[in-house]
């Protein structure tokens, strides 16, 4: 059972090094109704960016108009 549905209908992609284990972030997003993908597409809602992000994911996010957020932004959602 999901804790909350605050990310329901949202798709996230993650790039770069995060301050915590990536698996924990993926679990947090999924547990709150979101989906995590490995590539940015036109259906991606947010690109979660850590340190040293991949240039191809950043470029794709800019191309598709995907909102780019950091870990603090995610926590504040």
C-alpha distances in whole Angstrom, upper triangle without the diagonal:
4,7,9,10,14,14,13,16,18,19,20,23,24,27,29,29,26,27,24,22,21,18,17,18,16,13,13,14,11,8,10,10,13,15,18,21,24,27,27,28,29,25,24,23,24,25,24,28,29,32,34,32,33,36,35,31,33,35,33,31,34,35,32,32,29,28,28,27,27,24,25,25,21,21,22,20
4,6,7,10,11,10,14,15,16,17,20,21,25,27,26,24,24,21,20,19,17,15,15,14,11,10,10,8,5,6,7,10,13,15,19,22,24,25,25,26,22,21,20,20,22,21,25,26,29,31,29,30,33,32,28,30,32,30,28,31,32,29,29,25,24,25,23,23,21,22,21,17,17,19,16
4,7,9,11,11,15,16,17,18,21,21,25,27,26,23,23,20,20,19,17,15,14,14,11,9,10,10,6,6,8,12,15,17,20,23,26,26,27,27,24,22,21,20,22,21,24,25,28,31,29,31,33,33,29,30,33,31,28,31,33,30,29,26,24,25,22,22,19,20,19,16,15,16,15
4,6,8,9,12,13,15,16,20,21,24,26,26,23,23,21,21,20,18,16,15,15,12,10,10,10,7,5,7,10,13,16,20,23,25,24,25,25,22,20,18,18,21,19,23,24,28,30,28,30,32,32,28,28,31,29,26,29,31,28,27,23,22,22,20,21,18,19,17,14,14,14,12
4,5,5,9,10,13,14,18,19,23,26,26,23,24,22,22,20,19,17,15,14,13,11,10,9,8,5,5,8,11,14,18,21,23,22,22,22,18,17,15,16,19,18,22,24,28,30,27,29,31,30,26,27,29,27,24,27,28,25,24,21,19,21,19,20,19,19,17,14,14,15,12
4,6,9,9,12,13,17,18,21,24,24,21,22,21,21,19,19,17,15,14,14,11,9,10,10,6,7,8,12,14,18,21,22,21,21,21,18,16,13,14,17,16,20,22,25,28,25,27,29,28,24,24,27,25,22,24,26,23,21,18,17,18,16,17,16,16,14,11,11,11,8
4,6,5,8,9,13,15,18,21,22,19,21,19,19,17,17,15,13,12,12,10,7,8,9,6,5,5,8,11,14,17,18,17,17,17,14,12,10,11,13,13,17,19,23,25,23,24,25,25,21,21,24,21,19,21,23,20,19,15,14,15,14,15,15,15,13,10,12,12,9
4,6,9,11,15,17,21,24,25,22,24,23,22,20,19,18,15,14,14,12,9,9,10,7,4,5,8,12,14,18,19,18,18,17,14,13,11,13,16,16,20,23,26,28,25,26,27,26,22,23,25,23,20,23,24,20,20,17,16,18,17,19,18,19,17,14,16,16,12
4,7,10,14,17,20,23,25,23,25,24,23,21,20,20,17,15,16,15,11,11,13,10,7,6,8,11,13,17,17,16,15,14,10,10,9,11,15,16,20,23,26,28,24,25,26,24,21,22,23,20,18,21,21,17,17,15,15,17,17,19,19,21,18,15,18,18,14
4,7,10,13,17,20,21,20,22,21,21,18,18,18,14,13,14,13,9,10,12,10,8,5,6,9,11,14,14,13,12,12,9,7,6,8,11,12,16,19,23,24,21,21,22,21,17,18,20,17,15,18,18,15,15,11,11,13,13,16,16,17,15,12,15,15,12
4,7,10,14,17,19,18,21,20,19,16,16,16,13,11,13,13,9,10,13,12,9,6,5,6,7,10,10,9,10,10,7,5,5,7,9,10,14,17,20,21,18,18,19,18,14,15,17,14,12,16,16,13,14,10,11,12,13,15,15,17,15,13,16,17,14
4,7,10,13,15,14,17,16,16,12,13,14,11,9,12,11,8,10,13,12,11,7,6,5,6,9,9,8,10,11,9,6,6,5,6,7,10,13,17,18,14,15,17,15,12,13,15,13,11,14,16,13,13,10,10,10,10,12,12,15,13,10,14,15,13
4,7,10,13,13,16,16,15,11,13,14,11,9,13,13,10,12,15,15,14,11,9,6,5,6,6,6,9,12,10,7,8,6,5,6,9,11,14,15,11,11,13,12,8,10,13,11,9,13,14,13,13,10,11,10,10,11,12,15,14,12,15,17,16
4,7,9,9,12,12,12,8,11,12,9,9,13,13,11,13,16,16,16,13,11,8,8,7,8,9,12,15,14,11,11,9,6,5,6,8,11,12,9,9,12,12,9,10,13,12,11,14,16,15,16,12,12,10,10,10,10,14,13,11,14,17,16
4,7,8,12,13,13,10,13,14,12,12,16,16,15,17,20,20,20,16,15,11,11,9,9,10,14,16,16,13,14,11,7,6,5,6,8,8,5,6,9,10,7,8,12,12,11,14,16,16,16,13,13,10,11,10,11,15,15,14,16,19,19
4,6,10,11,12,10,13,15,13,14,17,17,17,19,22,22,23,19,18,14,14,12,13,13,17,20,20,17,17,14,10,8,6,4,5,5,4,6,10,11,10,10,14,15,14,16,19,19,19,16,16,12,12,10,11,14,15,15,17,19,20
4,7,8,9,8,12,13,12,13,16,17,17,19,21,22,23,20,19,16,16,14,16,17,20,23,23,19,20,16,13,10,8,5,5,6,7,10,13,15,13,14,17,18,17,20,22,22,22,19,18,15,13,11,11,14,16,15,16,19,20
4,5,7,7,10,10,9,11,14,13,14,17,18,19,21,18,18,15,16,15,17,17,21,24,23,19,19,15,13,9,8,5,7,9,10,13,16,18,15,15,19,20,18,20,23,23,22,19,18,14,12,9,8,11,13,12,13,16,17
4,7,9,12,11,10,13,15,14,15,18,19,20,22,20,20,18,19,19,20,21,25,27,26,22,21,18,16,12,11,8,9,12,13,16,19,21,19,19,23,23,21,24,27,26,25,22,20,17,14,10,8,10,13,13,12,16,17
4,6,9,7,7,11,12,11,13,16,16,18,20,18,18,16,18,18,20,21,25,27,26,22,21,18,16,13,13,10,12,15,15,18,21,22,20,20,24,24,23,25,28,27,27,23,21,18,16,12,10,12,15,13,12,16,17
4,5,5,7,9,10,11,13,15,15,17,19,18,17,14,16,16,19,20,24,26,25,21,21,19,17,13,14,11,13,15,15,17,21,22,19,21,24,24,23,26,28,27,27,23,22,19,17,15,12,15,17,15,15,18,19
4,5,5,6,9,10,11,12,14,16,17,15,14,11,12,12,15,17,20,23,21,18,18,15,14,11,11,10,12,14,13,15,18,19,16,18,21,21,19,23,25,24,24,20,19,17,15,13,11,15,16,13,14,18,18
4,5,5,6,9,10,10,12,14,15,14,13,11,13,13,16,18,21,24,22,19,19,17,16,13,15,14,16,18,17,18,22,21,19,21,24,23,22,25,27,25,26,22,21,20,18,16,14,17,18,15,16,19,19
4,5,5,6,9,10,10,12,14,13,14,12,15,15,18,20,23,25,23,20,19,17,16,13,15,14,17,19,18,20,23,24,21,22,25,24,23,26,28,27,26,23,21,19,17,15,12,15,16,13,13,16,16
4,5,5,6,9,10,11,13,11,11,10,12,13,16,17,20,22,20,16,16,13,13,10,12,12,15,17,16,18,21,21,18,19,22,21,19,23,25,23,23,19,18,16,13,12,9,12,13,10,10,14,13
4,5,5,6,8,10,11,9,8,7,9,11,14,15,18,20,17,15,15,13,13,11,13,14,17,19,17,18,21,20,17,19,22,20,19,22,24,22,22,18,18,16,15,14,12,15,15,12,13,16,15
4,6,5,6,8,10,9,10,9,12,14,17,19,21,23,20,17,17,16,16,14,17,17,20,22,20,21,25,24,21,23,26,24,22,26,27,25,25,21,21,20,17,17,14,17,17,13,13,17,16
4,6,5,6,9,9,10,10,14,16,19,19,21,23,20,17,16,15,15,13,16,16,19,22,20,22,25,25,21,22,25,24,22,25,27,25,24,20,19,18,15,15,12,14,14,10,10,13,12
4,6,5,7,5,7,7,11,14,16,16,18,19,16,13,12,11,12,11,14,15,19,21,19,20,23,22,19,20,23,21,19,22,24,21,21,17,16,15,14,13,12,14,13,9,10,13,11
4,5,5,5,6,7,11,14,16,17,18,20,16,14,14,14,15,14,17,18,22,24,22,22,25,24,20,22,25,22,21,24,25,23,23,19,18,18,17,17,15,17,17,13,14,16,14
4,6,7,9,11,15,17,20,21,22,23,20,18,17,16,18,16,20,21,24,26,24,25,28,27,24,25,28,26,24,27,29,26,26,22,21,21,19,19,16,18,17,14,14,16,14
4,6,9,11,15,18,20,20,21,22,18,16,15,15,17,16,19,20,24,26,24,25,28,27,23,24,27,25,23,26,27,24,24,20,19,19,17,17,15,16,15,12,12,13,11
4,7,10,13,17,19,18,19,19,16,14,13,14,16,16,20,22,25,27,25,25,27,26,23,24,26,24,21,25,26,23,22,19,18,19,18,19,17,19,17,14,15,16,13
4,7,10,14,15,15,15,16,13,11,10,11,13,13,16,19,22,24,21,22,24,23,19,20,23,20,18,21,22,19,19,15,15,16,15,16,15,17,15,12,14,15,12
4,7,10,12,12,13,14,11,9,10,10,12,12,16,18,22,23,20,20,22,20,17,19,21,18,16,20,21,18,18,15,15,16,15,17,16,19,17,14,16,18,15
4,7,9,10,12,14,11,9,10,10,10,10,13,15,18,19,16,16,19,17,14,16,18,16,15,18,19,17,17,14,15,14,14,15,14,17,16,13,16,18,16
4,6,7,9,12,10,8,11,10,10,11,14,16,19,19,15,15,17,14,11,14,16,13,13,17,17,15,17,13,15,15,15,16,17,20,18,16,19,21,19
4,7,10,13,12,10,13,12,10,11,13,15,17,16,13,12,14,12,9,13,14,12,13,16,17,15,17,14,16,15,16,17,17,21,20,17,20,23,21
4,6,10,10,8,12,11,9,12,13,15,17,16,13,11,12,9,7,10,11,9,10,13,13,12,14,12,14,14,15,17,18,21,20,18,22,24,22
4,7,8,6,9,9,7,11,12,15,17,17,13,11,12,9,6,9,9,6,6,10,10,8,10,8,11,11,13,15,17,20,18,17,21,22,20
4,5,5,9,10,10,14,15,19,21,20,16,15,14,12,9,11,11,7,8,11,9,7,10,8,12,13,16,18,20,23,20,19,23,24,22
4,6,8,11,11,15,17,21,23,23,19,18,17,14,12,13,12,9,8,10,9,5,8,8,11,13,16,19,22,24,21,20,24,24,21
4,6,9,11,14,17,21,24,23,20,19,19,16,13,15,15,11,10,13,12,9,10,9,11,14,16,19,20,22,20,18,22,22,19
4,6,7,11,13,17,20,20,16,16,16,14,11,12,13,10,8,11,12,8,9,6,9,10,12,15,17,19,16,15,18,19,16
4,7,10,13,17,20,21,17,17,18,17,13,13,15,12,9,12,13,10,9,6,6,9,10,13,15,17,13,12,16,16,13
4,6,9,13,16,17,14,15,15,15,11,11,13,12,8,11,13,11,10,6,5,6,7,10,11,13,10,9,13,14,12
4,6,10,13,14,10,11,12,12,8,8,11,10,7,10,12,11,10,7,6,5,6,8,10,13,11,10,14,15,14
4,7,10,12,9,11,13,14,10,10,13,13,10,13,16,15,14,10,9,6,5,5,7,10,9,8,11,13,12
4,7,8,6,9,11,12,9,9,12,13,11,13,16,16,15,12,10,7,6,5,7,10,10,10,13,15,15
4,7,6,10,12,14,12,11,15,16,14,16,19,19,19,16,14,10,9,6,7,10,11,11,13,16,17
4,6,9,12,15,13,12,16,17,16,18,21,21,21,18,17,13,12,9,10,13,14,15,17,19,20
4,7,9,12,11,11,14,16,15,17,19,21,20,18,18,14,14,12,14,16,17,18,20,22,23
4,6,9,8,7,11,12,12,13,16,17,17,15,15,11,12,11,13,16,16,16,19,21,21
4,6,6,6,9,10,11,13,14,16,17,15,15,13,14,14,16,19,19,19,22,24,24
4,6,5,6,9,10,11,12,14,15,14,15,13,15,15,18,21,20,21,24,25,25
4,5,5,6,9,10,10,12,14,13,15,13,16,17,20,22,21,21,25,26,25
4,5,5,6,9,10,10,12,10,12,10,13,14,16,19,18,18,21,23,22
4,5,5,6,9,10,10,9,10,8,11,13,16,18,17,17,21,22,21
4,5,5,6,9,10,10,12,11,14,16,19,22,20,20,24,25,24
4,5,5,6,8,8,11,11,14,17,19,22,20,20,24,24,23
4,5,5,6,5,7,7,11,14,17,19,16,17,20,21,19
4,6,5,6,8,9,12,15,19,20,18,19,22,22,21
4,6,8,11,12,16,19,22,24,21,22,25,25,24
4,5,9,11,15,18,21,23,20,20,24,24,22
4,6,9,12,16,19,20,17,18,22,21,19
4,6,10,13,16,17,14,14,18,18,16
4,6,10,13,14,11,12,15,15,13
4,7,10,12,9,10,14,14,13
4,7,8,6,7,10,11,10
4,6,5,6,9,10,11
4,5,5,6,9,10
4,5,5,6,9
4,5,5,6
4,5,5
4,6
4
